[in-house]
């Protein structure tokens, strides 16, 4: 499934401006513990978090994530958006909880089965 399809299905709000919304998503990961994401998430995944600071953009770019969804209505820092745009990493926001977003992604077929 493509990032653009997730955005449409979950009615996400885009906060970045330079990204590839046609990238295929290879799986999903949900965590707010950054070291856990660095060790477990894989390139092409979509990451669900409640973190809004600039480190999420750095980790997303380092891993090669397809996108990041910031859940729970968390405010995203301007520096985060700038860093994500520099790396063409799409970041979206939603008022849904991380639990709800993760469940909806799974229902859409986003799993981590290889």
LINKANOR-V491721 format. One record per pair of residues at least 24 apart in sequence whose C-alpha atoms are under 10 Angstrom apart, sorted by the first residue. I is the first residue (numbers start at 1). J is the second residue. If there is no record, write none. Layout:
i = <I | I>
j = <J | J>
This chain:
i = <1 | 1 | 1 | 1 | 1 | 1 | 2 | 2 | 3 | 3 | 3 | 3 | 3 | 3 | 5 | 6 | 6 | 6 | 6 | 6 | 7 | 7 | 7 | 9 | 9 | 9 | 10 | 10 | 10 | 10 | 10 | 10 | 11 | 11 | 11 | 12 | 12 | 12 | 12 | 12 | 12 | 12 | 12 | 12 | 13 | 13 | 13 | 13 | 13 | 13 | 13 | 14 | 14 | 14 | 14 | 14 | 14 | 15 | 15 | 15 | 15 | 15 | 15 | 15 | 15 | 15 | 15 | 15 | 16 | 16 | 16 | 16 | 16 | 16 | 16 | 16 | 16 | 16 | 16 | 16 | 16 | 17 | 17 | 17 | 17 | 17 | 17 | 17 | 17 | 17 | 18 | 18 | 18 | 18 | 18 | 18 | 18 | 18 | 18 | 18 | 19 | 19 | 19 | 19 | 19 | 19 | 19 | 19 | 19 | 19 | 20 | 20 | 20 | 20 | 20 | 21 | 21 | 21 | 21 | 21 | 22 | 23 | 23 | 23 | 24 | 25 | 25 | 25 | 25 | 25 | 26 | 26 | 26 | 26 | 26 | 26 | 26 | 27 | 27 | 27 | 27 | 27 | 27 | 27 | 27 | 27 | 27 | 28 | 28 | 28 | 28 | 28 | 28 | 28 | 28 | 28 | 28 | 28 | 29 | 29 | 29 | 29 | 29 | 29 | 30 | 30 | 30 | 30 | 30 | 30 | 31 | 32 | 32 | 34 | 35 | 37 | 38 | 38 | 39 | 41 | 41 | 42 | 42 | 43 | 45 | 45 | 45 | 46 | 46 | 46 | 46 | 46 | 47 | 47 | 48 | 48 | 48 | 48 | 48 | 48 | 48 | 48 | 49 | 49 | 49 | 49 | 49 | 49 | 49 | 50 | 50 | 50 | 50 | 50 | 50 | 50 | 51 | 51 | 51 | 52 | 52 | 52 | 52 | 52 | 52 | 52 | 52 | 53 | 53 | 53 | 53 | 53 | 54 | 54 | 54 | 54 | 54 | 54 | 54 | 55 | 55 | 55 | 55 | 56 | 56 | 56 | 56 | 56 | 57 | 57 | 57 | 57 | 57 | 57 | 57 | 57 | 57 | 57 | 57 | 58 | 58 | 58 | 58 | 59 | 60 | 60 | 60 | 60 | 60 | 61 | 61 | 61 | 61 | 61 | 62 | 64 | 65 | 65 | 66 | 66 | 67 | 67 | 68 | 68 | 69 | 69 | 69 | 69 | 69 | 70 | 70 | 70 | 70 | 70 | 70 | 71 | 71 | 71 | 71 | 71 | 71 | 71 | 71 | 72 | 72 | 72 | 72 | 72 | 72 | 73>
j = <25 | 26 | 27 | 108 | 109 | 110 | 26 | 66 | 45 | 46 | 66 | 67 | 68 | 90 | 108 | 46 | 104 | 105 | 108 | 110 | 69 | 92 | 93 | 104 | 105 | 108 | 94 | 96 | 101 | 104 | 105 | 108 | 92 | 93 | 94 | 69 | 70 | 71 | 91 | 92 | 93 | 94 | 95 | 96 | 69 | 70 | 91 | 92 | 93 | 94 | 95 | 69 | 90 | 91 | 92 | 93 | 94 | 70 | 76 | 78 | 80 | 81 | 84 | 85 | 90 | 91 | 92 | 93 | 78 | 80 | 81 | 82 | 83 | 84 | 85 | 86 | 88 | 89 | 90 | 91 | 92 | 81 | 82 | 84 | 85 | 86 | 88 | 89 | 90 | 91 | 81 | 82 | 84 | 85 | 86 | 87 | 88 | 89 | 90 | 91 | 66 | 67 | 84 | 85 | 86 | 87 | 88 | 89 | 90 | 91 | 66 | 67 | 88 | 89 | 90 | 66 | 67 | 88 | 89 | 90 | 66 | 65 | 66 | 67 | 66 | 65 | 66 | 67 | 110 | 111 | 65 | 66 | 110 | 111 | 112 | 113 | 114 | 65 | 66 | 105 | 106 | 109 | 110 | 111 | 112 | 113 | 114 | 65 | 66 | 67 | 68 | 102 | 105 | 106 | 109 | 110 | 111 | 112 | 65 | 68 | 102 | 110 | 111 | 112 | 68 | 69 | 98 | 99 | 101 | 102 | 98 | 56 | 98 | 59 | 59 | 63 | 62 | 63 | 63 | 65 | 112 | 66 | 112 | 67 | 110 | 111 | 112 | 90 | 91 | 102 | 105 | 110 | 91 | 102 | 92 | 93 | 97 | 98 | 99 | 101 | 102 | 105 | 74 | 93 | 97 | 98 | 99 | 101 | 102 | 74 | 75 | 76 | 93 | 94 | 97 | 98 | 75 | 76 | 77 | 76 | 77 | 78 | 79 | 80 | 81 | 91 | 93 | 77 | 78 | 79 | 80 | 81 | 78 | 79 | 80 | 81 | 82 | 83 | 84 | 79 | 80 | 83 | 84 | 80 | 81 | 83 | 84 | 91 | 81 | 82 | 83 | 84 | 85 | 86 | 87 | 88 | 89 | 90 | 91 | 83 | 84 | 87 | 89 | 84 | 84 | 87 | 89 | 90 | 91 | 86 | 87 | 88 | 89 | 90 | 87 | 89 | 89 | 90 | 90 | 91 | 91 | 92 | 92 | 93 | 93 | 94 | 98 | 101 | 102 | 94 | 95 | 96 | 97 | 98 | 101 | 95 | 96 | 97 | 98 | 99 | 100 | 101 | 102 | 96 | 97 | 98 | 99 | 100 | 101 | 97>
